[in-house]
């Protein structure tokens, strides 16, 4: 996936469309250099939590170097990824799978730090 244009993403307000009315709520907390947690919440077309089997997250810096983040399940459609990141603009690519559904992939860009 090509690197997207940088645009800040405010915690608790980012909703990424996944098609067929489904969406992914994603935010990075605290959004400063150092340790961060990325929360991922999958919802169906009716706005209910959507059960996801797994999720993977790759963080890619502007220089193109990427790293896969450690992701843990927090609930049926809620995952948390741990990321220790230096300041700068990062693209986060999320891939998820759910029973009876093809894999879903989306991405967003977030500035870490001021």
C-alpha angles and dihedrals in degrees: 000000000000119000110268126226110276115255126156117250116208116222116255094016107071116108119177120196116235098182131259090055093299121130144184122223109206134175138164117223126230092356094211130117111281128034117008136169121218114206118204121192119182119204133183128228091277092054094252123135108273117218111238124189096209144344132205127195128197119191114205123190124214090261088062099251112136138190132192112236126224106254126194130185115251097174140337093294100012126090134174123209123197117220131177103195137171118229119282141076116316133185115214116203115195124195121184139176130207131183112275094006134097117250114280122218129186137152142202136185124232132180111227109210131003 
